[in-house]
Each structure stands twice: as C-alpha cells, then as structure tokens.
Amino acid sequence: MSARPRRPSLPPWLAHALSARREPVPWGAVARGACAAGPLLAAALLADRPPAGIAAALGAMFATINDRPGGRRASVHRLGTPAVAGAAGLAAGTLAGDGAGPVVLPLLLALLGLVAGAVSAAGPVASAAGTQFLVLCAVGAGAPLPAPAGERALCFLIGAGWLLALRSVFRPSGLRAATRDRRSAAAERAAVAAVYEAIATLLEAAGTERATARRTALTAALDQAQDALGGPRLRSRASSAAERRLHAGYDAALPLAEAATALAWAGDPVPARAAGSLRRLAAAVRDGGHPGALPAPERATPALRRLDEALLQAALTFDRGVDRSRLHTRRRGPAAVLRTALGAGGREYGLRVALCFGAGAAVAQQLHHEHWYWLPATAVFLVKPDLGPLVSRVLCRAAGTVLGAAVFAAASAWLPSPGGEVALVTAAAALIPLATRHFAAQTAVVTVLVLALMVAGGEPPAAAARIGETLLACGIVLLVGHLPLPGGAGGRVRAHLAEAARAAEAYLAHVLDTPEAPRTAGHRAEGWTLRREAYRMLAQARAAASLAAAELPLPGHTRGTAGADRTAVLLEELVDTVTACAVELDDTGRLTTRHTRRLTRLLEELNARHRPTPRPALLGSP
C-alpha cells in the first residue's frame, strides 16, 4: 500500500491569514455589544444630538473590541485605560485639526505617533491605549463633528463607561448572575482553578515529551490568574473574606507550581494521586468549598517532598481560611514603561508607527476630500504587530474592508434612515465579540459599524472611497514595515529577549546567592515573585520571536531575529533548571552534579549566542 503524499504546508504568514481561533460563543459579550453602541446612538438621535451619539458609540465600540473574558477588576484596566487614552486622543486631534494647517498637521500626527508607538511596546494594554489614542486623534482631526473637543472626549468616555457598567449586568456566567449574585467572582475563581488544573496536567506529563508544552500552559494560566486578581477594584467593598480566600488559594498554588516544574525537569513519573489532589483543589476553588482529605504523594525526592509540603499547606489554606493576599507580581511603574519605550523595541515600533501615521495623514489630505481620517486610522491598526504577521494582517484588512463595505452598501440600499443606521450599528456591535476570532471578520463588522455612524452623522455613503483608502493604507504599511530603520530590524524581539534574560538572571542570582538551608519564608516568597516575572517575560519573548519567524521572509524581517526562537528556548530551560535548583537547595542545601552541569551547559550556550545572559560566575556561589 503506497503512502499518501503529504500536502505541502502553507507559509506561516498565509496560514495565519486563513486560520481563526476556536472559542466558545461569549454570549455575555454579545449581549453587552448589542446594548451599547446602538442604543446610545438611538438616544442621541432622539435628542437631536447626533455628534454626541457618534462619539459615545465610538467609545462603546472600542470598549467592545477590548471586552475579553476575565474578572471584573481586570476589565477596569483592560477597558478603562484605552478608553481614557482614546478620549485624550479625540480631544487632541480635534484641537490639532482646528489649529494646524495641511503641512503642520501630518508632522504633528507623526510626532504623536512616535510617542504613542514607543509607549505601546510596554504591553498589551499599553498597545491598545496607544492605538486608540492615535485612531481617535485622526478621527478628531478629520471628522466633521460640530462639537468642541471637551464634549467629544466626554461623550466618548460615557460610551466606554456604559459598556463597562454593562459588565456588571451581563456576566460571563450567564444573565441569571445579574439577579442571583451581583458580586459574583466566577471569572476570578475560574482563573485560579485553571492554575490547579494546569499543575495537575503538568504532573501527569512529567517524564514525557509533553512536559514542556504543559509547563508553558501552566505559565499562561498563572499569568491569567495574576491579571484577573490584580486589576483595580470596581467597588469599595471588593476586599471581602471570599476574595481574600481566593487570593490565598492563588498564593498556595505557587509552591505547587514550583514543585511540579522541578518534577517535570527531573523527568521522573509522578504518582497519579498527586494530580488527583490538584483537581480536587481546583474543584474547591470553583465551588468555593473545601477539598477534604488529600492523599499525600511519595516523598522519595526533594521535589516530591516539596510537593507534599505544598499540598499540606494548600489543604490548610482551604480548610482554615488562611488570609494571604500577595500575588507575587511586580508592578511596572512609570520608570519601567519609560525604559521600555526608549529601548530598542520601543524605538523601532515608534518609528514605524510615526512613519505610517504621518504618511497616511499626508497622503489622505492630498486626496482633497473632507473626510480624510480613514487612511491614517487604518494605517495605525495595520502596523500593530500583535495582530499577526504583517502580510497576513494586510490581506485580512483589505478583504474585511471590501466585505464590510459591500454588506453596508447592500443593507443601506433598502433600510430606512436613520433607523437603518441604528440597526446596523446594533447588529455590528453585537457581532464584534464573535468577529475577534479573525482579523478579517473583525474588520468587516467594524467597517459596517463605522460607515453606519458616518451616515448617521450626516455624511454621504462612501463605501467605495473607504476601500480605496484602505488599499492605500495597506501599501504604506507594507512599505514602511520593510524599511531598514536605524538600529536594525528585530528590535522588538531583541528587547523582549533582553528583558527575559534580565529576569532570568535576577532569579538565578536570588537562588544561588543564598545556598544555606532551610531558607526563610520571605526568601521563598521573593523567589516565587522572581520566578513569576521570569516566566511572564519569557512568554512575551517567545510570542515576539514566533511572530517574527512567521513574517514573510524578506530582509527587513530576517535580519536581527535569526536564532531568537532558540535563545528563548534556552532561557526557558534555564529558568526551569533554576526552579529545580531552588527546590534542591531548600531540601538539601547543595546542588547535585546534574544541576550544575545543566546550568553550566545552558549558560555557556547562551553566552556563545552573544545575548544578554546571566553571569556564569554565579555558578561558583554554591
């Protein structure tokens, strides 16, 4: 029987454009979207205040785009920070459009793009805030809304705040939550329970080739739990006994994660009852109950003994309600954000955003039409690297705009005005949470929504013009995206790798600089904080390296990123090894030959790759 011929695999940039995320339907987010932008626009039209309704609907639309599953406190930061930035951008753009001429305005917008783009490199929320700031700058400068800057900004904030308020009614756990338990913390409990499930899965994978992937999944679960528990509070009474217990449950998971990582590093199978204990803890977190008696695993090795101790402590935490609230995360202050913005990644991204935004504004104004903001706003969305490889997002944006413009043209031909525009805005806003699975689908529904808002504001239908401007923006971003900028390509990847290396070095120094055992509880807690930071930085570095590897193989993307994936893997192996060393030192006070040999090999290979890496001299400290 002849072997079936293998199908040729698609290049990563094309595979990304043809793939979509598979996720459950977020019915709560769909309901929030339907009740946000459309009703706000309808109320403003009934009050004969179309400009206020358009600004509020835009605020609700952007908040809906950022509306992701998660805890109520994390949503304040994820939705609120970009909303404030968008309001500031709308006000700044309005003032700039009123006071700057056709030559000065593109230069001013380019300067704003440089600053906002550099700050966007600080993280996902900063990226969303920078994007909203620049997009609303273009809208404020180019949209003919007869309203002062302050009123526009206030209406935008009202729209975003309305969507945020709706999260208290339409919870992810279902509409019944509005009447059953308005203070429900189901999302936070689910995030912490997912940590225990991920630890159990890692223990089951110990000694198999799946262990690395399971440890990566554990890192993602811990990151999500930190974000869910660490956001700003919506209510003054958020610090309840139940919430403190949930924080304590997360705190109790960290030594379990440390022991599981050490066991996976050792490669020895783990007794099945250990994973069963973790799943009972996960169920207790979800239900808010108690796990009951937990069977203790074997104590044959330091890692198994650490797991045994961590399970005992977790059982005490759940049964006695020990109140501990440390999340073992370091807050990034303004100095850290400034350091990232001025680093290689921030400078490279800021320059690309500035060139795309400024060139888009200049080209749009040369087209001699009043509503020129679409082109620079589209360029800002396209230049965002977290939306996928460059060519992929350009293809998706072009296809989505054509589809959205065609749908709007067909619908507006038979829908009455202004009720038709309100219906289109309502339907498109409700579809945004579903469309976020694919960039082309998201572009299509946002195009329908924005075109409907434009017509509701008194502008003539301009679907064909929007398609042409989108294609122009695609060309600008493709050109700028492959320009050899100062500092070389791959600055974003190198910056993430450097941050990950510094975090790994700090964790290594903490573990090896205090070799005596037993160590204090404070020393262990500081180690958990450093380990969490190292793994979070590594996850960001791996994501940046994977994105760079998926780009179209052109010189602008290959130089400066070669070998980034391997460097990230080595740093990840180093942190895994340091975790195993921490467990060994806590138990015996010294490292085995296996630990020191692995550390030496990893450090030597990292140093040979000419990357910022931990100092090999630290190996002499034990």
N, C-alpha and C positions, 0 to 999 in steps of 0.2 A: 504494500500500500504506500503510495507516494505521499510525501509530506506536503501539507498545504502550504503554498507560498505565503510568506509573510508580507503583509501590507506595508508599504513604505510609510514611515512615521512623518507627521507634519512637522515643520519647523515650529519652535515654541511660540514665536510671535503670532503665527497664523492659528495654531491650536488654541491659544488664549482667546483670539477673536471669535472662534467657533464654539467655545465652551461656555457653560453657565453654571453657577453654583446651585447645588440642590439643597434646599432648605424647606422646613415646614412653612405653611402659609401663616404669616403673622397677622391673624385676624384683628388683634387689638390695634396694631399699627394701621391696618386698612381702615378700621372704623375711625381712628383719630384723623387720618388723612381726609376722609370724606366729610368730617365735621369741622375741618379747619379752614382751608383757603376759600372754598366755595361759599359757605355761609358768611364769612367775613366780607367777601366781595358783594354778595347779595345785600347785606345790611348797609354797606356803604352806598350802593346804587339806590336803594330805597331812601336813604338820607340825602341823596343828590350830592354825594362826596366821592366821586369815582377815584380821584388821586389817592385819597386816604385808603380806600378799599384795595387799590392795586398795591400800595406799599405794604399794607397788612397781609395781603395774600402772598406777596413775595416772601415776607418773613415766615409765614406758616409753611410755604413751600420748601424753603431751605431747611427749616427745622424738621420737616417730614423726611427730607433726604438724609439727615443725620440721625433720625429716630431709629435706633437699633435696639434689639433685645438687651435687657440689662436692668440693674437695680435702679430704684427711683433716685437715689442720691447721685449715682454716676451720671444719670441723664442730665442733671443740672449742669455739670461741667461739659458734657459732650454736646449738648444743645445750646446752653446758655452762653458759653464763651464765644463760639462762632456767631451767635446772634448779636452780641454786643459789638463784635468786630464788624459785622455786616452793617449795623446801624451807623457805626462811625464811618465806614466807607461810603454809605449813601449820603451822609451829611458832607463828608469831604469832597466827594465827587460833585455834588450839587454846587458847593461853593467854588470849586475849581472850574466847573463848566460855565458859571456865571462871570468869573473874573479873568480867565485865561483865554488867550487867542488861539487860533488853529496851529500856531507854531509852538507856543509855550506849553499848551495842554499835553501833547504827546510826550514831551520831555518830562513834564511833571508826573504824568502817569507812569512813565518808565522808572523814575526815581522811587515812586511809591512801590512799584513792582519789585525793585531791587531790595527794599527793606522788608516788605511783606514776604517775598520769596525766601529770603535768608532766614527769617524767623520761622517760616513754615517747616524748616528742616528739624525743628525741635521735637516734633512728634505728630501723631495723627490729629489730635485736637488743634494743635497749632497750625497744621496744614489746612484743616477745614476753616479755621478762623482766617488765615491769610487768603484763602481762595474767596471766601465770602466778602472780605474787605475789598479785594480788587474787583470782583464782579460787580458789586454794588457801587464801587467808585465809577465804573464805566456806565452803569445804569443811571446813577445820579447826574453824571456829566452829560449824558446823551439823551435821556428820556424826557420828552416834553411834558412834564407833570407840573401844573401850575400850583405848586406848594413850596413853602420855604424849607430850608434844609432841616431845621429842627423838627418840623411837623412830619416830614418824610421819615426821619430817623425814629421818632416816637411811634408812628404807625407801624413801622417795620418791627419794632420791639414788641408792640402789642400783639402782632400776628404770631411771632415766635413764642411769646409768653402764653398765648391762648393754646397753642399746641402742647406746650409743656404742662399747662394746667390739665389738659385732657388726659395726660398720662395718669393722673390720679383717679380718673374715672374708668378709662378703658385699659385695664391692666393686662399684661401678657397671659395671666392665668385665666382670663375669661371675664365677660361682662358681669357675671354674678359677684365678682370681687368688689364692685362698687358698693353693693349693699351688704355683703357678707362681712367684709373686713377691709375698711379703707386704709388701714395701716399695715396691710399685708406686706411681708418681705419675701414673697415666694421667689423672686428672681435672685435675691441675695442668698437665700437658702440653697437654691439650685446650684449656684456658682460654687459654694463651699462644698456641697455634696459631690459635685463633679470632681473636686480635688481628691476626695477619698476614693471615688471610683477610679480615677486615673492612677492613684497609688496602687490600688488592688490590681489593675491591669498590668502595671509595670512589674509587680511582684510575680504575676503569672508568666510574664515574658522573660524573667531572669534566666540566663543560660541559653537563650535562643537568639536568633538573628533579628527578632522583632523588638528587642530590648531598646535599641537606640530610638526607634520611632515612638515607642511607648514613653520613653523619658521626655522626648520632645513634646508629646501630648500632655504630659504632666506639667511641663513648664507653661504651656498655653493655658491650662486650667488654673494654675496658680496666678498667672497674670490677670486672667479674667476675674478671679475672686478678689484679688487686690483692688482692681478697678471698681468692682461692684461695691466693696465695703469702704473704699477710701474716698469716695466722692463727697462733695459738700452736702450738707443736710438741707432737706426741703422744709422741715418743720423743727420748731424749737424743742419739741419733746422726743426727738428721734433717738436719743440715747436712753433707751429703755433697757430693762433687765433682759428681755429676749434678744435685743440687739447685742448687748454685751456678751451674752452666752454664744451668739453666733460668731462674734469676733474671737472668743476663746476657742471655739471649735476650729476656726481657721488657724489660730496660733498652735493648737495641738497637732495640726496636720503637718507642720513644718519639720519636726524631728522624724515623723514617719516618712516624709518625702526624702529626707536626708538618708535614713537607713535603707529605704528602697533603692535609692540611687547607688549606694555603696554595694548593695547585694547584686544589682544589675551589673555594676562594674566588675565585681568578682566573677560573675558568670556562673554561679552555682544555683541549681534549682532551689526554690523556696517551698516549704510545706504548704499545701493547699489551704489549710485552715487559716493561714495568715491573711490571704486575700479575702476569705470569708468574713473575717473580723472587720476588715476595712469596709466591706459592703454593708455590714450591719451598722457601722458608724455612719456611712453615707445615708442609709435609710433613716437613722435617728436625726440627722441634720435636716433632711427634707420634711420629716413629720414633726419636728420639734419635740421628740420624745427621748427615750433612753435606749441605749443599745443592749442593756442587760449584761450578763456574764460573757466575757470574751475568752475563747481558748488561747492560751499562750503558745507561741511558736517555740521551736527548739532554740537553745542558747549555746550552740556549738562554736560560733564565731563571733568576733566583735560586732559585726553588722547585725547578726541575728539577736544578739544581746541588746543592741541599741533599739532594734525594732520591738523587742519585748518590753523594754522600759517605756518606749514611746506609746505603745498600746495601753500599758497600765496607766500612764499619765492621762491619755485621752479618755479612758474609761472613768477616771476620777473627775475629769473636767465635765464630762456629760452627766455623771450621776450627782455630783455635788454642786454643780453650777458655779465653778470657779470663774470669777470675773477677771478676764485679762483682755486688753483691747489693743495690743501692739500689732500692727500689720507688717512690721519688719520691712518697711519701704522707706526710701529716702526721697523727700520732696525736692523737686527741682526748683530752685529759686531763680530770680532774675539773672544772677550771675551765670548760672549754668546755661540758661537759654541764650544769653549773650555770647557765651563761649561757643555754643553750637552754631549760632548764626554767623559768627566771624570765622568759623573753621572752614576746612576745605569743602565739605558738603554744603554748608550754607552759602558760601561764596559762589560755588558753581550753579546751584539751583537758583539763587537770587539773580545772577546774571542772565540765565536763560529766561526766567520769568520777566525780567525787565525788558529784554530784547523783544520777546513775543508780545508783551502788553503794549509797549511803546510803539513797535512797528504796526501792530494791529490797529491802534488808535490813529496813527498817521495815515495808513492806507485807507481806513474807513472814512476819514474826513476828506480824503482826495476824491472819494466817490460822489461828493457833493449831494448828499441827502441828509435829511434832518435826523433820522433815527440811525445813528452810526454805531451805537454801543454794542450791537450784537457781535461784531467781529472781534474786538478786543476781549469781550467777556468769554467768547468761545475759546479764544487762544489761551486764556488763563485756565480753563477747565482741561484743555488738551495737554498742557505742559506738566500736569500733575503726574509724577511717576507712580504714585500709589494706586493708579487706575489701570495699571498693566503696562506691557511693553509699548514703546512709542508708536510703532506702525500699527499695532493692534488697536490702540485707543483712537488713532486717526481713522482707521477703517470703520470702527464702531460708531464714532461720532458722525461721520459722513452718512453712513447707512441709516442711523437713527434719526438724523435731521430730515433726510428725504422721506422716510416713513412717517414721521410725525407731521411734517408739512402736508403730505398727501392726505393723511387722516383728517387734519384740521380743515383743509380745503373742501373735502367731501362733506364733512359734517356741517360746516358753516354755510354751505350752499342751501341747505334745507331747514336748518334750525333758526327759529326767530331770534331777534335781538331785542333786549340784552339777556333774555332768559337762556338762550342757547349758549352764550359765553359762560354764564354761571354754571350751567350743566356740564360743559366741557371741563371747566376748572375743577368742579367737584369730582368728576369721574377720573380725571388725570391725577389729581392729588391722592385719591384712594388707591390708584394703581402704582404709585411711586414705591411703596414698601415691597411690592411684588417685583417691580422692574429693577430694583437694585441688584438682582441676581446677575444681570448682564448690562454692560455699559451702553450697548446699542439700544436696548429696551428702555433703560432709564432716560437716555437722550430723547427717544421718541415721545414718551409721555410728558417730559419736561417741555419739549418743543410745543406740544399741543397746549399745555397749560400757559406758557408764556405768550404764545400767539393769541390765545383767547383773552388774556389780560390786556394785550396791546389793543385789540379791537374794542374791548370794554372801556378802555381809556380814551376812545375816540380816534385811534389811528386806523388807517385803511389796512385791509388784509395785505400781507406782504410775504406770503409763504415762499414764492419763487425767489424773492430777493434774499430771504434768510438762507436758502440753500446755497446760493452763490457766495454769500459772505462766509458761510461755514466752510465751503471748499477753499476759499482764500485763507481762512484761519488755519486749516489743515496744512496748506502749503507753507505758511510762515512757520508753524511749529515743526514741521519736518525739516525745514532748512536750518532753523536755529538749533534744533535738537541734535544735529550732527556737526555743528560748528566746533572747531578746536579752540575752546576758550582757554584763557590763562589759567595755569595750574594743572592743565591736563584733564582728560576725561576720567570718569570714575571717582570724582571727589566725594560724592555721597557715599559710595561703598567704602572707600578708604576711611572716611570719618566714622562710620559705624563700626568698622573693624578696630579702629584705634580706641574708641570708647569701650568696646567689648574687651580689648586687651588690657586696658587700664583697670576695668572692673575685675578681670581675672587676676591681675597682679595684686590688687588690694586683698582679694580673698585668699590668695596663696600666701601673702605676707602675714595675714592675720592667723592663718592656721599654723604656719611653720615657725613663726616668731615666738609662740608660746607653747613649747613642746611638753611641758610638765602636765601630768595627770594626777588627780582629776581636775578638770577645769571648772571655773565658776559658771553659774547660770548666766551671768551677764556676758561672759565671753562667748558662750554658746549662742546666745541671742544675737550678739553682734555678728557672729559668723553666719547665722541664718539670714540676716539683713544683707550682708555682702554677697552671699550665695544667690539670693533672690535677684539682686541687682545685676550680678554677672550673667545669670541665665536670661534675664529680660533683655540686656544689651546684646547677648548672643543671638536671641531670636530675631531682633531687629537687624542685626548684621547678616544673618542667614537669609532673611527676606530680601534685603537690598542686593545681596550677591546673586540670589536666584533670579531676581528681576533683571539684573544686568546681563546674566547669562542667557535670558530669554529674548534679549533685544535682537533686532536684525543685525547680522554680523558685518557691520561697517566699521571703518577705522575709528570713528568718533565714539564707539561704544566698546570696542575691544581693548584699546589701549587703556592701561590703568586699572583694569578689572581682571586681568588674567590671573588665575590662581586664587581668586577671592573665596570661591567655594571651599577649596582645600584649607585655606587659612582659617575659615570659620569652623570647619570640622575639627581642626587641630585644637582650636581654642575651646571648643565644646568638650572634647576629650580631656583637655587639661582640667577644666572645672569639674568634670566627673571624677577625675583622679584625685583632685584636691578634696572633694567631698569624701571619697573613700579614705583618704589620709586623715581627715578630721575625725571620722568615726574610729579609725585605728588608734590615733593618738589619745582620744578620750578614754579608750578602753585599756590600752597597754602602756601609753607614754612613749612609744617609739614606733618607727616605721619599719616595715619588712623590706627585704631586698626587692620584692616585686613592686612595691610602691615607689621606691627610689629609682629603680630602673625605668619605670614608666614615666615618671616625672622628668628624668634626665633626657630620655628619648624625645619626648614632646617639646621640651624647652629647646633642645638643640635643633630640632627641625623647624620650630617657629623662628628661632634666631637666624637660621640659614635662609629663610624666606624674606629677610630684611623688613620685618614688620615690627611695630612696637609690641614687645612681648615682655612677660615677667623676667626678672633677673635670675639667671642660673645660679648666682652666688647664694640665693636663698636656700638652695639645697643643702648647704653646709650647716644650717642652723640646727636641725635635729641632732 
